């Protein structure tokens, strides 16, 4: 939680959906502090057995009760937002969706590069061997090797892309709460 708050406190100008949670947290904390400050108006000096000490005005019982309920409500809101932040960090793994999106873009780019290389090898083999059929071109060693590299890339990046996409979607769902 502290890492999330510290991150957004130092990246206040950065546009990102994850900042929504930070704004909610700051707003909830500010509201709670404002309500707590209101309690001062109901404090009066009381002379007790141990001398003077602050106490609540007995003539303002209803107002104090209402204020206590208000503070409890705002504490609940702050707790809810804090839990959303914890859930967000657990799902996304970063304080920002942009950082997760960068990982997703990198994985997609690596996979796209592998697809491009496999297609390029097939096209170049076809250009070098114009008399061969497409099926025969696919049987050439260089094309078979390129397709094996593509299959490895698919094996490596498909689960990673699916996981990152899922985490991104679940992170956005938490922000929509």
GUMAR-917716 format. One record per residue (C-alpha): x, y, z negated; residue in three letters; chain; residue number from 0. Coordinates in Angstrom, 2 decimals, decimal comma. Layout:
residues N
X | Y | Z | aa | ch | i
X | Y | Z | Ala | A | NUM
...
//
This chain:
residues 177
X | Y | Z | aa | ch | i
0,00 | 0,00 | 0,00 | Unk | A | 0
2,73 | 2,45 | -0,98 | Unk | A | 1
4,60 | 1,69 | 2,25 | Unk | A | 2
1,45 | 2,47 | 4,27 | Unk | A | 3
0,84 | 5,76 | 2,43 | Unk | A | 4
4,51 | 6,78 | 2,66 | Unk | A | 5
4,59 | 5,96 | 6,37 | Unk | A | 6
1,61 | 8,16 | 7,17 | Unk | A | 7
2,73 | 10,93 | 4,83 | Unk | A | 8
5,92 | 11,20 | 6,89 | Unk | A | 9
4,20 | 10,68 | 10,28 | Unk | A | 10
1,30 | 13,07 | 9,82 | Unk | A | 11
1,40 | 14,42 | 13,38 | Unk | A | 12
1,44 | 11,01 | 15,05 | Unk | A | 13
-1,84 | 10,17 | 16,80 | Unk | A | 14
-2,89 | 6,61 | 15,96 | Unk | A | 15
-6,04 | 4,79 | 14,96 | Unk | A | 16
-4,32 | 3,54 | 11,80 | Unk | A | 17
-4,18 | 7,10 | 10,55 | Unk | A | 18
-7,95 | 6,90 | 10,00 | Unk | A | 19
-7,36 | 4,77 | 6,90 | Unk | A | 20
-4,76 | 7,19 | 5,60 | Unk | A | 21
-7,20 | 10,09 | 6,07 | Unk | A | 22
-9,95 | 8,14 | 4,29 | Unk | A | 23
-7,58 | 7,36 | 1,42 | Unk | A | 24
-6,43 | 10,97 | 1,07 | Unk | A | 25
-10,04 | 12,20 | 1,17 | Unk | A | 26
-11,20 | 9,64 | -1,43 | Unk | A | 27
-8,26 | 10,48 | -3,71 | Unk | A | 28
-8,91 | 14,20 | -3,35 | Unk | A | 29
-12,62 | 13,74 | -4,14 | Unk | A | 30
-11,78 | 11,68 | -7,22 | Unk | A | 31
-9,29 | 14,28 | -8,45 | Unk | A | 32
-11,81 | 17,08 | -7,91 | Unk | A | 33
-14,39 | 15,20 | -9,97 | Unk | A | 34
-11,86 | 14,55 | -12,71 | Unk | A | 35
-11,03 | 18,26 | -12,84 | Unk | A | 36
-14,69 | 19,02 | -13,50 | Unk | A | 37
-14,45 | 17,25 | -16,87 | Unk | A | 38
-12,39 | 20,12 | -18,26 | Unk | A | 39
-15,42 | 22,41 | -18,31 | Unk | A | 40
-17,09 | 20,09 | -20,85 | Unk | A | 41
-14,14 | 19,91 | -23,26 | Unk | A | 42
-14,39 | 21,87 | -26,46 | Unk | A | 43
-12,17 | 22,06 | -29,51 | Unk | A | 44
-13,41 | 19,82 | -32,33 | Unk | A | 45
-12,20 | 19,98 | -35,92 | Unk | A | 46
-11,98 | 16,40 | -37,14 | Unk | A | 47
-10,38 | 14,51 | -40,02 | Unk | A | 48
-6,98 | 14,80 | -38,36 | Unk | A | 49
-7,36 | 18,44 | -37,40 | Unk | A | 50
-8,28 | 20,09 | -34,15 | Unk | A | 51
-8,50 | 17,97 | -31,01 | Unk | A | 52
-10,33 | 18,15 | -27,68 | Unk | A | 53
-13,74 | 16,48 | -27,37 | Unk | A | 54
-16,78 | 16,60 | -25,14 | Unk | A | 55
-19,56 | 19,08 | -25,80 | Unk | A | 56
-22,47 | 17,19 | -27,35 | Unk | A | 57
-24,93 | 19,64 | -25,77 | Unk | A | 58
-23,82 | 18,57 | -22,26 | Unk | A | 59
-24,46 | 14,83 | -22,59 | Unk | A | 60
-26,54 | 14,57 | -19,42 | Unk | A | 61
-24,01 | 16,50 | -17,34 | Unk | A | 62
-21,13 | 14,44 | -18,74 | Unk | A | 63
-22,98 | 11,20 | -17,99 | Unk | A | 64
-23,71 | 12,34 | -14,45 | Unk | A | 65
-20,06 | 13,33 | -14,01 | Unk | A | 66
-18,89 | 9,97 | -15,38 | Unk | A | 67
-21,15 | 8,19 | -12,87 | Unk | A | 68
-19,80 | 10,42 | -10,10 | Unk | A | 69
-16,21 | 9,58 | -11,07 | Unk | A | 70
-16,99 | 5,85 | -11,18 | Unk | A | 71
-18,58 | 6,07 | -7,72 | Unk | A | 72
-15,54 | 7,86 | -6,33 | Unk | A | 73
-13,23 | 5,30 | -7,96 | Unk | A | 74
-15,21 | 2,57 | -6,18 | Unk | A | 75
-14,79 | 4,37 | -2,85 | Unk | A | 76
-11,05 | 4,73 | -3,45 | Unk | A | 77
-10,80 | 1,05 | -4,36 | Unk | A | 78
-12,71 | 0,10 | -1,20 | Unk | A | 79
-10,42 | 2,20 | 1,01 | Unk | A | 80
-7,37 | 0,77 | -0,76 | Unk | A | 81
-8,64 | -2,74 | -0,04 | Unk | A | 82
-9,19 | -1,81 | 3,61 | Unk | A | 83
-5,57 | -0,62 | 3,76 | Unk | A | 84
-4,36 | -3,89 | 2,22 | Unk | A | 85
-6,49 | -5,89 | 4,68 | Unk | A | 86
-5,22 | -3,77 | 7,59 | Unk | A | 87
-1,57 | -4,29 | 6,62 | Unk | A | 88
-2,13 | -8,04 | 6,15 | Unk | A | 89
-3,74 | -8,38 | 9,58 | Unk | A | 90
-1,69 | -5,92 | 11,62 | Unk | A | 91
1,63 | -6,25 | 9,82 | Unk | A | 92
2,40 | -2,59 | 10,40 | Unk | A | 93
0,97 | 0,68 | 9,11 | Unk | A | 94
0,13 | 1,61 | 12,70 | Unk | A | 95
-1,76 | -0,04 | 15,54 | Unk | A | 96
0,62 | 1,66 | 17,95 | Unk | A | 97
3,53 | -0,44 | 16,67 | Unk | A | 98
1,53 | -3,63 | 17,15 | Unk | A | 99
0,45 | -2,41 | 20,60 | Unk | A | 100
4,10 | -1,89 | 21,52 | Unk | A | 101
4,85 | -5,52 | 20,57 | Unk | A | 102
1,90 | -6,65 | 22,68 | Unk | A | 103
3,00 | -4,54 | 25,65 | Unk | A | 104
6,54 | -5,95 | 25,38 | Unk | A | 105
5,28 | -9,55 | 25,34 | Unk | A | 106
3,00 | -8,87 | 28,32 | Unk | A | 107
5,83 | -7,20 | 30,21 | Unk | A | 108
8,16 | -10,17 | 29,62 | Unk | A | 109
5,48 | -12,55 | 30,85 | Unk | A | 110
4,75 | -10,36 | 33,89 | Unk | A | 111
8,46 | -10,29 | 34,69 | Unk | A | 112
8,56 | -14,09 | 34,66 | Unk | A | 113
5,52 | -14,26 | 36,98 | Unk | A | 114
7,11 | -11,71 | 39,31 | Unk | A | 115
10,41 | -13,61 | 39,41 | Unk | A | 116
8,67 | -16,91 | 40,19 | Unk | A | 117
6,67 | -15,30 | 43,00 | Unk | A | 118
9,79 | -13,57 | 44,35 | Unk | A | 119
11,69 | -16,85 | 44,48 | Unk | A | 120
8,81 | -18,50 | 46,36 | Unk | A | 121
8,56 | -15,64 | 48,84 | Unk | A | 122
12,32 | -15,57 | 49,44 | Unk | A | 123
12,38 | -19,36 | 49,90 | Unk | A | 124
9,50 | -19,07 | 52,35 | Unk | A | 125
11,36 | -16,36 | 54,31 | Unk | A | 126
14,53 | -18,47 | 54,46 | Unk | A | 127
12,59 | -21,59 | 55,50 | Unk | A | 128
9,80 | -20,39 | 57,81 | Unk | A | 129
9,18 | -23,89 | 59,24 | Unk | A | 130
8,28 | -25,41 | 55,86 | Unk | A | 131
4,70 | -25,61 | 54,65 | Unk | A | 132
3,73 | -23,89 | 51,37 | Unk | A | 133
3,65 | -27,30 | 49,63 | Unk | A | 134
7,16 | -28,10 | 50,87 | Unk | A | 135
8,42 | -24,70 | 49,72 | Unk | A | 136
7,08 | -25,45 | 46,24 | Unk | A | 137
9,22 | -28,62 | 46,23 | Unk | A | 138
12,49 | -26,74 | 46,89 | Unk | A | 139
14,91 | -26,84 | 43,94 | Unk | A | 140
15,07 | -23,08 | 43,50 | Unk | A | 141
11,26 | -22,78 | 43,49 | Unk | A | 142
10,86 | -25,73 | 41,11 | Unk | A | 143
13,41 | -24,11 | 38,76 | Unk | A | 144
11,65 | -20,72 | 38,95 | Unk | A | 145
8,29 | -22,38 | 38,22 | Unk | A | 146
9,85 | -24,21 | 35,25 | Unk | A | 147
11,10 | -20,88 | 33,90 | Unk | A | 148
7,59 | -19,47 | 34,41 | Unk | A | 149
6,07 | -22,41 | 32,53 | Unk | A | 150
8,52 | -21,79 | 29,66 | Unk | A | 151
7,57 | -18,12 | 29,62 | Unk | A | 152
3,88 | -19,03 | 29,63 | Unk | A | 153
4,46 | -21,44 | 26,73 | Unk | A | 154
6,35 | -18,79 | 24,81 | Unk | A | 155
4,32 | -15,66 | 25,55 | Unk | A | 156
0,70 | -16,87 | 25,90 | Unk | A | 157
0,36 | -17,74 | 22,19 | Unk | A | 158
2,21 | -14,57 | 21,22 | Unk | A | 159
-0,01 | -12,41 | 23,43 | Unk | A | 160
-3,14 | -14,11 | 22,09 | Unk | A | 161
-2,00 | -13,62 | 18,48 | Unk | A | 162
-1,08 | -9,97 | 18,97 | Unk | A | 163
-4,35 | -9,28 | 20,81 | Unk | A | 164
-6,32 | -10,95 | 18,03 | Unk | A | 165
-4,48 | -8,97 | 15,35 | Unk | A | 166
-5,11 | -5,76 | 17,27 | Unk | A | 167
-8,84 | -6,52 | 17,53 | Unk | A | 168
-9,09 | -7,45 | 13,84 | Unk | A | 169
-7,17 | -4,27 | 12,90 | Unk | A | 170
-9,63 | -2,18 | 14,89 | Unk | A | 171
-12,53 | -4,00 | 13,20 | Unk | A | 172
-11,14 | -3,03 | 9,81 | Unk | A | 173
-10,90 | 0,59 | 10,95 | Unk | A | 174
-14,54 | 0,48 | 12,06 | Unk | A | 175
-15,77 | -0,40 | 8,54 | Unk | A | 176
//
